[in-house]
Amino acid sequence: MAQWGGCDGKITHHATSSRVDPHPPLCPGFALLLLTMCMSHPRGVRAVALLLATALLSSACASRPSVGADGRPLPQSGRSDDPIAAFQPVNVVELYKGMGLIAAQGSAPFVARVAFLPDQSPDSTLMLVSLSFAPRSVAFAREGEQYAGRYTVRLDLRSGITLVRRLEATETVRVATFRETSRSDESVIWQQYMRVAPGQYSLNVALRDEGSPRGAAEEVLVSVPRLEAGMLGSPVPVYEVLPRSAPDSLPRMLARPRATVLFGGDSVVPVYLEIGGTRNATSVRADVVGEGDAVLWRDSTVLLGRGGDLVNGTLQVPASELGIGVVTLRVTQAARPGDTAATKLLVTLGEDLPVANFDELVRYLRFFAPDYKLDPLTKTTGAERARAWNTFLRSTDPIPGTPEHEGLRDYFARIRLANQRFREDGPVGWLSERGMAFVGLGDPDNIIEPMVTDMMQRGRQQVWVYSRWRLQLVFFDQTGIGRWRLSPSSSVELQATIRRRLAELP
């Protein structure tokens, strides 16, 4: 869950050089564990209608196996029955980098964002670096009734080859149960303020686990803006914030580095806004735009002063209006149309189900509905696609009288479970051969696995029995390391049975 970076300050993934005289740093970094903010299943999956109907107006046509990016059928003899060949999972690192975030791979991957706020003088800008990573990136050890892990974050700010600033902080994160040590969501947030002179810098962000060799680092180019009096700072997605009263203090906020919100009609993204050098209440307009600059949501708010030369406030951006995928929030002063700041937001099904756009969502539905129900979604655009999506929801909702779509809720729950159960079977658990059987047909009635004395023995066999379909699927572990593959005949039978089940749906 996360993101950052305002359009008034640019970040690219290439280092360059520039000379800047810095101002002294502000305060030490601190770590916050957000274990109470665990993202649960989004309620009201029926709100998909609201969540996507607006976004669909601007979505490009989906590209399923027989449909191209422009929505037209591809010149091929028929639809591919190989879902892995037809489905390429989202590269989350590239997705975050495309949002303007700092995304580092490695044994301790993290996502970070840089935001810029007004300082006491235009000659200095308040820069906030926030970083998030999963607890499983850290090695935990038992400490009494808790588990503790130690990590170090280092920030190197350079002007050309000159080291302008180095900040290093070693923190300890504690959890109550062993299970929490393996969480994969954005649970640990580290953030640091510092005052920096406007200009061009390279910023290296590094994370190191103190209990193991794990670590990761990423270097980017940062353009620190000069925020004159009356100019908007970066919109900062947050979990919570206590606005500051004057530019010589700090906002007490918990940043949301990835600016990610879970799919669900009752979810909102708070976004903190500031304008320095004024005490006058200032009206701002907010627009969320999708593909093709189509406006998905629009609202306005007034930023208020709290005693100093600064006005601020928080926008509550509703996820139900944003659609699926990456969107852009633009904030503009009503009295100064040329003063606009922006940030990107990501609405997704969950960190374990990264969905970049509506087209990806349709691909996820390949085992949920037959082709004739999905085809209208891939072959329409704009308002026609919005109507097609609403028709799809109505036709597939097993209990229309309830506020949520139980069918989609249970289907995505199976995908999540498959990603956990079968993660060793392939690069994407739900698209492994056992994963496809589980997602497409559910749990088998029985699993038969002959006893073997050597669990590393090659050629082990599993038989999944589906009584309703009079189906027996034979899986073989040819490697001896638990990577199960269907026999050729079982693969054909599985695909045929899934097609038959989908054809029988109302």
C-alpha positions as CSV (number, residue, x, y, z in Angstrom):
1,M,0.0,0.0,0.0
2,A,1.7,3.2,-0.8
3,Q,3.2,6.1,-2.9
4,W,4.4,9.7,-3.2
5,G,6.1,12.6,-4.9
6,G,4.4,15.8,-6.0
7,C,4.5,17.0,-9.6
8,D,6.1,20.2,-8.3
9,G,9.2,18.2,-7.4
10,K,10.4,15.7,-10.0
11,I,12.0,12.4,-9.4
12,T,13.6,10.2,-12.1
13,H,15.6,7.0,-11.8
14,H,18.9,8.4,-13.1
15,A,21.5,10.2,-11.1
16,T,23.0,13.5,-12.2
17,S,24.9,16.3,-10.6
18,S,24.2,19.8,-9.4
19,R,25.6,22.1,-6.7
20,V,23.5,23.1,-3.8
21,D,24.3,24.4,-0.3
22,P,22.1,22.5,2.2
23,H,20.3,23.7,5.3
24,P,20.8,21.7,8.5
25,P,18.7,18.6,9.1
26,L,15.6,18.8,11.2
27,C,14.9,15.7,13.3
28,P,15.9,12.1,13.6
29,G,14.1,9.4,11.7
30,F,11.5,7.3,13.4
31,A,9.9,3.9,12.8
32,L,6.2,3.1,13.1
33,L,4.7,-0.4,13.0
34,L,1.2,-0.4,11.5
35,L,0.1,-3.8,12.5
36,T,-3.2,-2.4,13.5
37,M,-3.7,-1.2,10.0
38,C,-3.8,-4.6,8.4
39,M,-5.8,-4.4,5.2
40,S,-8.7,-6.8,5.4
41,H,-10.9,-8.0,2.7
42,P,-12.7,-5.0,1.2
43,R,-16.3,-5.0,2.1
44,G,-18.9,-4.4,-0.4
45,V,-17.5,-6.0,-3.5
46,R,-20.8,-5.1,-5.0
47,A,-19.4,-1.6,-4.9
48,V,-17.3,-2.7,-7.8
49,A,-20.1,-1.1,-9.8
50,L,-19.5,2.2,-8.3
51,L,-15.8,1.7,-8.1
52,L,-15.3,0.9,-11.7
53,A,-18.2,2.5,-13.5
54,T,-16.6,5.9,-13.5
55,A,-13.1,4.6,-14.4
56,L,-14.5,2.5,-17.2
57,L,-15.5,5.6,-19.0
58,S,-11.8,6.3,-19.7
59,S,-10.4,2.8,-19.8
60,A,-8.8,1.5,-22.9
61,C,-10.1,-1.8,-24.4
62,A,-8.9,-4.9,-22.6
63,S,-6.6,-7.3,-24.3
64,R,-7.6,-10.9,-23.6
65,P,-6.0,-13.7,-25.6
66,S,-7.9,-13.0,-28.8
67,V,-8.3,-9.3,-28.5
68,G,-5.6,-6.7,-29.1
69,A,-4.8,-3.5,-27.2
70,D,-7.2,-1.6,-29.5
71,G,-10.1,-3.9,-28.7
72,R,-10.1,-5.6,-32.1
73,P,-9.8,-9.4,-32.5
74,L,-6.3,-10.6,-33.1
75,P,-5.6,-12.5,-36.4
76,Q,-5.4,-16.0,-34.9
77,S,-7.2,-19.2,-35.3
78,G,-8.8,-19.4,-31.9
79,R,-8.6,-18.4,-28.2
80,S,-5.6,-19.8,-26.3
81,D,-6.4,-22.3,-23.6
82,D,-3.1,-21.6,-21.9
83,P,-3.8,-19.0,-19.2
84,I,-0.2,-18.5,-18.3
85,A,0.7,-17.7,-21.9
86,A,-2.2,-15.3,-22.1
87,F,-1.7,-13.6,-18.7
88,Q,1.4,-11.7,-17.6
89,P,1.3,-10.6,-14.0
90,V,1.9,-7.0,-13.1
91,N,5.5,-6.1,-12.4
92,V,4.9,-4.3,-9.1
93,V,8.3,-2.7,-9.0
94,E,7.8,-1.1,-12.5
95,L,4.3,-0.2,-11.5
96,Y,5.5,1.8,-8.5
97,K,8.3,3.4,-10.4
98,G,5.8,4.4,-13.0
99,M,3.9,6.2,-10.2
100,G,7.0,8.2,-9.4
101,L,8.0,6.2,-6.4
102,I,11.3,4.8,-5.3
103,A,11.0,1.0,-5.6
104,A,14.0,-1.2,-4.6
105,Q,14.3,-4.9,-5.3
106,G,16.6,-7.2,-3.4
107,S,16.4,-9.4,-0.3
108,A,14.7,-6.6,1.6
109,P,12.5,-4.8,-1.0
110,F,10.9,-1.5,-0.1
111,V,9.0,1.4,-1.6
112,A,9.7,5.0,-0.8
113,R,8.4,8.4,-1.7
114,V,9.6,12.0,-1.5
115,A,7.3,14.9,-0.8
116,F,8.0,18.7,-0.6
117,L,6.3,21.1,1.8
118,P,6.8,24.9,2.4
119,D,9.4,26.0,4.9
120,Q,10.0,29.3,6.7
121,S,11.7,30.8,3.6
122,P,11.5,30.0,-0.2
123,D,15.3,29.4,0.0
124,S,14.6,26.2,2.0
125,T,12.1,23.4,1.3
126,L,10.9,20.9,3.8
127,M,11.5,17.4,2.3
128,L,9.8,14.3,3.6
129,V,11.2,10.9,2.8
130,S,8.9,8.1,3.8
131,L,9.7,4.4,3.3
132,S,7.6,1.2,3.8
133,F,8.5,-2.5,3.8
134,A,7.0,-5.7,5.0
135,P,8.0,-7.3,8.4
136,R,9.1,-10.5,6.6
137,S,12.1,-8.4,5.3
138,V,13.5,-8.3,8.8
139,A,14.9,-11.2,10.9
140,F,13.1,-11.3,14.2
141,A,14.3,-12.7,17.5
142,R,12.3,-13.5,20.7
143,E,12.4,-10.8,23.3
144,G,10.3,-11.8,26.3
145,E,6.7,-12.0,25.2
146,Q,7.4,-10.2,21.9
147,Y,9.5,-10.6,18.8
148,A,11.9,-7.8,17.8
149,G,13.7,-7.1,14.5
150,R,16.3,-4.4,13.9
151,Y,17.0,-2.5,10.7
152,T,18.9,0.5,9.4
153,V,17.8,3.1,6.9
154,R,20.5,5.3,5.3
155,L,19.8,8.4,3.1
156,D,22.7,9.9,1.0
157,L,21.9,13.2,-0.6
158,R,24.5,14.3,-3.2
159,S,25.1,17.3,-5.4
160,G,27.3,15.9,-8.1
161,I,30.0,13.9,-6.4
162,T,29.7,16.0,-3.2
163,L,28.0,14.3,-0.3
164,V,25.6,17.0,1.0
165,R,23.9,15.0,3.7
166,R,24.0,11.5,5.1
167,L,21.4,10.4,7.6
168,E,21.4,6.9,9.1
169,A,19.0,5.5,11.7
170,T,18.8,2.1,13.3
171,E,15.4,1.2,14.5
172,T,13.7,-1.7,16.2
173,V,10.3,-3.0,15.3
174,R,8.3,-5.3,17.7
175,V,5.4,-7.6,17.1
176,A,3.3,-9.6,19.5
177,T,3.1,-12.9,17.7
178,F,5.4,-15.0,15.5
179,R,2.8,-15.0,12.7
180,E,3.1,-11.2,12.4
181,T,6.8,-11.6,11.5
182,S,6.0,-13.1,8.2
183,R,3.4,-10.5,7.1
184,S,3.9,-9.2,3.5
185,D,1.9,-6.0,3.6
186,E,3.0,-2.4,4.2
187,S,3.3,-2.8,7.9
188,V,6.5,-0.9,8.8
189,I,6.8,2.8,8.0
190,W,9.9,4.9,8.4
191,Q,10.0,8.6,7.7
192,Q,12.4,11.5,7.9
193,Y,12.1,15.3,7.5
194,M,15.0,17.5,6.4
195,R,15.4,21.1,5.2
196,V,17.0,21.3,1.8
197,A,17.9,24.2,-0.5
198,P,16.0,24.0,-3.9
199,G,18.0,22.4,-6.6
200,Q,19.0,19.1,-8.2
201,Y,20.2,16.2,-6.1
202,S,20.8,12.5,-6.3
203,L,19.2,10.6,-3.4
204,N,20.3,7.1,-2.5
205,V,18.0,5.2,-0.1
206,A,19.2,2.0,1.5
207,L,17.5,-0.5,3.8
208,R,19.6,-3.1,5.7
209,D,18.4,-5.8,8.1
210,E,20.6,-5.9,11.2
211,G,19.9,-9.6,11.9
212,S,20.7,-11.0,8.5
213,P,22.5,-10.2,5.2
214,R,19.2,-8.9,3.7
215,G,19.2,-5.4,2.2
216,A,18.2,-3.3,-0.8
217,A,19.1,0.2,-2.2
218,E,17.9,2.5,-4.9
219,E,19.3,5.8,-6.2
220,V,17.1,8.5,-7.9
221,L,17.4,12.1,-9.1
222,V,15.4,14.5,-7.0
223,S,14.4,18.0,-8.1
224,V,13.7,20.0,-5.0
225,P,11.3,22.8,-5.9
226,R,11.4,26.4,-4.7
227,L,8.1,27.0,-3.0
228,E,7.4,30.7,-3.1
229,A,4.8,32.2,-0.7
230,G,1.3,31.2,-1.7
231,M,2.4,28.1,-3.6
232,L,1.1,24.6,-3.0
233,G,3.4,21.9,-1.7
234,S,3.1,18.2,-2.6
235,P,-0.1,16.5,-1.9
236,V,0.9,13.8,0.6
237,P,-1.2,10.6,1.0
238,V,-1.4,9.7,4.7
239,Y,-2.8,7.3,7.1
240,E,-3.4,10.0,9.6
241,V,-2.2,13.6,10.2
242,L,-2.2,16.4,12.8
243,P,-1.7,19.6,10.8
244,R,1.0,22.0,11.9
245,S,0.2,25.6,12.9
246,A,3.3,27.4,11.5
247,P,6.1,26.6,9.0
248,D,8.7,26.5,11.8
249,S,7.1,23.3,13.2
250,L,6.5,19.9,11.7
251,P,3.2,18.3,10.7
252,R,2.6,15.2,12.8
253,M,1.7,12.7,10.1
254,L,2.0,9.1,9.3
255,A,2.7,9.1,5.5
256,R,1.3,6.5,3.1
257,P,4.4,5.9,1.0
258,R,2.8,3.8,-1.7
259,A,-0.5,5.7,-1.8
260,T,-2.3,2.4,-2.3
261,V,-5.9,1.8,-1.3
262,L,-7.8,-1.5,-1.3
263,F,-10.6,-2.1,-3.6
264,G,-13.8,-1.3,-1.7
265,G,-16.6,1.2,-1.7
266,D,-16.1,2.4,1.8
267,S,-12.4,3.1,1.5
268,V,-10.9,6.6,1.4
269,V,-7.4,8.0,0.9
270,P,-6.6,11.1,3.1
271,V,-4.4,13.5,1.3
272,Y,-2.6,16.3,3.2
273,L,-2.2,19.8,1.6
274,E,-0.3,22.9,2.5
275,I,0.3,26.4,1.2
276,G,3.0,28.6,2.9
277,G,3.4,32.3,3.2
278,T,-0.3,33.2,3.8
279,R,-2.8,33.2,6.6
280,N,-5.9,33.6,4.3
281,A,-8.3,30.7,3.9
282,T,-7.6,29.3,0.4
283,S,-10.0,27.4,-1.8
284,V,-8.5,24.5,-3.8
285,R,-10.1,22.2,-6.4
286,A,-9.2,18.5,-6.6
287,D,-9.5,16.3,-9.7
288,V,-8.8,12.7,-10.0
289,V,-8.1,11.7,-13.6
290,G,-7.6,8.4,-15.3
291,E,-6.5,7.3,-18.7
292,G,-6.9,10.0,-21.4
293,D,-7.3,12.6,-18.6
294,A,-10.9,11.6,-18.1
295,V,-12.2,13.1,-14.8
296,L,-13.2,10.3,-12.4
297,W,-13.8,12.5,-9.3
298,R,-13.9,16.2,-8.5
299,D,-14.3,18.1,-5.3
300,S,-13.1,21.2,-3.6
301,T,-12.0,22.2,-0.1
302,V,-10.8,25.2,1.9
303,L,-7.3,25.2,3.5
304,L,-7.4,27.1,6.8
305,G,-4.8,28.9,8.8
306,R,-4.0,27.9,12.4
307,G,-2.1,31.0,13.6
308,G,1.0,31.1,11.5
309,D,1.9,32.0,7.9
310,L,0.6,28.7,6.6
311,V,-2.8,27.2,5.6
312,N,-3.5,23.5,5.4
313,G,-6.2,20.8,5.3
314,T,-6.9,17.2,4.3
315,L,-8.8,15.9,1.3
316,Q,-10.8,12.6,1.7
317,V,-10.5,11.0,-1.7
318,P,-13.1,8.1,-2.0
319,A,-11.7,4.9,-3.6
320,S,-15.3,4.1,-4.8
321,E,-14.9,6.9,-7.4
322,L,-11.4,6.0,-8.6
323,G,-11.7,2.7,-10.5
324,I,-9.0,0.1,-10.5
325,G,-5.4,0.9,-11.2
326,V,-3.2,4.0,-11.2
327,V,-4.9,7.4,-11.3
328,T,-3.6,11.0,-10.8
329,L,-4.8,13.4,-8.2
330,R,-4.4,17.1,-9.3
331,V,-4.9,19.9,-6.8
332,T,-5.3,23.5,-8.1
333,Q,-5.8,26.8,-6.3
334,A,-9.1,28.4,-7.3
335,A,-7.6,31.9,-7.4
336,R,-4.3,30.7,-9.1
337,P,-5.2,28.3,-11.9
338,G,-1.6,27.9,-12.8
339,D,-0.6,26.6,-9.4
340,T,-1.2,22.9,-9.6
341,A,0.4,20.0,-7.6
342,A,-0.2,16.3,-8.2
343,T,0.4,12.8,-7.0
344,K,-0.6,9.3,-8.2
345,L,-2.8,6.9,-6.3
346,L,-3.2,3.2,-6.8
347,V,-6.5,1.3,-6.2
348,T,-6.0,-2.5,-6.2
349,L,-7.4,-5.7,-5.0
350,G,-4.5,-6.1,-2.5
351,E,-0.8,-6.3,-2.4
352,D,-0.9,-10.0,-3.3
353,L,-3.3,-9.2,-6.2
354,P,-1.7,-6.3,-8.0
355,V,-4.0,-5.0,-10.7
356,A,-2.7,-2.1,-12.8
357,N,-6.0,-1.3,-14.6
358,F,-9.4,-2.5,-15.5
359,D,-8.0,-4.7,-18.3
360,E,-6.0,-6.6,-15.7
361,L,-9.1,-7.1,-13.7
362,V,-10.9,-8.7,-16.6
363,R,-7.9,-11.1,-17.0
364,Y,-8.3,-12.1,-13.4
365,L,-11.9,-13.1,-14.1
366,R,-11.0,-15.8,-16.7
367,F,-12.0,-18.6,-14.3
368,F,-15.0,-16.7,-12.9
369,A,-17.3,-16.2,-15.9
370,P,-17.6,-17.6,-19.4
371,D,-16.2,-15.9,-22.5
372,Y,-19.6,-14.6,-23.7
373,K,-20.0,-12.6,-20.5
374,L,-16.4,-11.3,-20.5
375,D,-16.3,-10.4,-24.2
376,P,-18.5,-7.3,-23.9
377,L,-16.1,-5.9,-21.4
378,T,-13.1,-6.4,-23.7
379,K,-14.8,-5.1,-26.9
380,T,-16.4,-1.9,-25.6
381,T,-15.1,1.5,-24.4
382,G,-16.4,4.5,-22.5
383,A,-20.0,4.6,-21.5
384,E,-20.7,1.3,-23.3
385,R,-18.2,-0.5,-21.2
386,A,-19.6,1.0,-18.1
387,R,-23.0,-0.3,-19.0
388,A,-21.5,-3.7,-19.9
389,W,-19.8,-3.9,-16.5
390,N,-23.0,-3.2,-14.7
391,T,-24.8,-5.8,-16.7
392,F,-22.0,-8.3,-15.9
393,L,-22.3,-7.6,-12.1
394,R,-26.1,-8.1,-12.2
395,S,-25.8,-11.3,-14.2
396,T,-23.2,-12.9,-12.0
397,D,-24.4,-11.8,-8.5
398,P,-25.5,-15.0,-6.7
399,I,-27.5,-13.1,-4.1
400,P,-28.8,-9.9,-5.7
401,G,-30.6,-8.7,-2.6
402,T,-27.4,-8.2,-0.6
403,P,-25.1,-5.2,-0.7
404,E,-22.0,-7.2,-1.8
405,H,-21.2,-9.5,-4.7
406,E,-20.6,-12.8,-2.9
407,G,-19.4,-14.5,-6.0
408,L,-16.6,-12.0,-6.6
409,R,-15.7,-11.9,-2.9
410,D,-15.3,-15.7,-2.8
411,Y,-13.5,-15.9,-6.1
412,F,-10.8,-13.4,-5.2
413,A,-10.5,-15.1,-1.8
414,R,-9.6,-18.3,-3.6
415,I,-7.0,-16.5,-5.7
416,R,-5.4,-15.1,-2.6
417,L,-5.4,-18.6,-1.0
418,A,-4.0,-20.2,-4.1
419,N,-1.2,-17.6,-4.1
420,Q,-0.3,-18.7,-0.6
421,R,-0.8,-22.5,-1.0
422,F,0.9,-23.0,-4.3
423,R,3.6,-20.3,-4.4
424,E,6.3,-22.9,-4.8
425,D,4.6,-24.4,-7.9
426,G,5.3,-21.5,-10.2
427,P,5.9,-17.7,-10.5
428,V,2.2,-17.0,-9.7
429,G,0.4,-19.4,-7.4
430,W,-3.1,-19.1,-8.8
431,L,-1.8,-19.7,-12.3
432,S,0.2,-22.8,-11.4
433,E,-1.5,-26.0,-12.4
434,R,-2.7,-26.9,-8.9
435,G,-3.7,-23.2,-8.5
436,M,-5.8,-23.2,-11.6
437,A,-7.6,-26.4,-10.5
438,F,-8.3,-24.8,-7.1
439,V,-9.5,-21.5,-8.4
440,G,-11.4,-23.0,-11.3
441,L,-13.1,-25.8,-9.5
442,G,-12.5,-25.2,-5.7
443,D,-11.2,-27.7,-3.2
444,P,-11.1,-31.3,-4.4
445,D,-13.3,-33.8,-2.5
446,N,-10.3,-35.9,-1.9
447,I,-6.5,-35.9,-2.4
448,I,-4.8,-39.2,-2.9
449,E,-1.1,-39.3,-2.5
450,P,0.7,-42.7,-2.3
451,M,3.0,-43.1,0.7
452,V,6.7,-42.6,-0.1
453,T,9.7,-42.9,2.2
454,D,11.7,-40.2,0.5
455,M,9.9,-36.8,0.3
456,M,12.5,-35.6,-2.2
457,Q,11.9,-38.5,-4.5
458,R,11.2,-37.6,-8.1
459,G,8.0,-38.7,-9.8
460,R,5.8,-38.5,-6.7
461,Q,2.1,-38.4,-7.6
462,Q,-1.0,-36.6,-6.3
463,V,-4.6,-37.4,-7.5
464,W,-7.3,-34.7,-6.9
465,V,-10.8,-36.2,-7.0
466,Y,-13.8,-34.0,-8.0
467,S,-16.8,-36.3,-7.5
468,R,-19.4,-33.9,-9.0
469,W,-17.5,-33.7,-12.2
470,R,-16.4,-37.4,-12.2
471,L,-12.9,-36.0,-12.6
472,Q,-9.5,-37.2,-11.4
473,L,-6.6,-34.9,-11.9
474,V,-3.1,-36.5,-11.7
475,F,-0.2,-34.3,-10.7
476,F,3.4,-35.3,-10.8
477,D,6.4,-33.9,-8.9
478,Q,9.1,-34.5,-11.5
479,T,11.7,-32.3,-9.7
480,G,11.4,-33.7,-6.2
481,I,11.1,-30.2,-4.7
482,G,7.3,-29.9,-4.7
483,R,6.6,-28.4,-8.1
484,W,3.6,-30.3,-9.2
485,R,2.5,-30.6,-12.9
486,L,-0.5,-32.1,-14.5
487,S,-0.3,-35.1,-16.7
488,P,-1.1,-34.2,-20.3
489,S,-4.5,-36.0,-20.3
490,S,-5.4,-34.4,-16.9
491,S,-4.5,-30.9,-18.3
492,V,-6.9,-31.4,-21.2
493,E,-9.6,-32.7,-18.8
494,L,-9.1,-29.7,-16.4
495,Q,-9.6,-27.1,-19.1
496,A,-12.6,-28.9,-20.5
497,T,-14.2,-29.2,-17.0
498,I,-13.6,-25.5,-16.2
499,R,-15.3,-24.6,-19.5
500,R,-18.2,-26.9,-18.7
501,R,-18.6,-25.4,-15.2
502,L,-18.6,-21.9,-16.6
503,A,-21.1,-22.8,-19.3
504,E,-23.5,-24.1,-16.7
505,L,-23.5,-20.8,-14.8
506,P,-26.7,-18.8,-15.0
